[in-house]
Amino acid sequence: MSPLPRSPKPLVIEPTQAHIHTIIALHGQGSNGPEFAEELFEGKSSSNASLVDHFPECKWIFPSSPKRYSTLLQREMDGWFDVVSLTDPNRQEQRQVEGLGDSVAYILQIVNEEVQSIHPSNVVLLGFSQGCATAIHAFFAGQYRLGGFVGLNGWMPFREQLLQEAESCAGGLSLDLFYARTLRLGNVGLHDAESNATAPALLVHCADDELVDVELGKQMHDALMTLDVDVTFKKLASGGTWIPGPEGFDVIVDFLRHQAWM
């Protein structure tokens, strides 16, 4: 898998048992793949087990974004795309197009390579914050019906445009047309069927997240519901900008075990 220009190769953590499942996990803005992996695997469920302990048959892929200028923070940093405001992510959305389109195409490349060795239904996309905002579009834009999607403290860029497209398509949502027109994606294996609308999705958001307001997560949930995705929204009382354990990790483990890979 070729990384995005100026970004390191993905961190790959191989399973400790026979390979059955793969999770492609996207970090948030200002982080990178190895940092996100370390933080994610430090979390423990109520059984005092990490995600690696719970899923020894799972391969983990942690891609890293390149460094790009952040209009919001006025400096260069690791990020999947530029965003002007997290209070109003719809503001100046055109600034997001280039980075988000490139990042989605990159994640789809990783997915396409991974499904050469395991069934697509055994692959899950996971994203935290801006990684969630990127992964949700890779989830919809790809040609394969995946095992599921996990979004942590995130939001959905171009949500209104996607819903408007869905409403205007009497014969159903044309995902390939939407992504070709909105994110300028082409030749990445797009489809014209809602293959991942039947895949389960889990959204987890902390009520006290001061960076990405929980209302943005709720808006994402409502949008996925409108698109007929089998989505579960779990609002956690505390945790701030991270995943509170063990409650948050119990939710993730339960979803992977009983919905994504049942």
Salt bridges, closest charged atoms under 4 A:
GLU57 OE2 - HIS21 ND1 2.79
ASP78 OD2 - LYS67 NZ 3.37
GLU114 OE2 - HIS19 NE2 3.82
GLU114 OE1 - LYS59 NZ 3.23
GLU160 OE2 - ARG159 NH2 3.93
GLU165 OE1 - ARG181 NH2 2.24
ASP209 OD2 - HIS205 NE2 3.62
ASP222 OD1 - LYS218 NZ 2.97
ASP222 OD1 - HIS221 ND1 3.07
ASP254 OD1 - HIS258 NE2 3.69
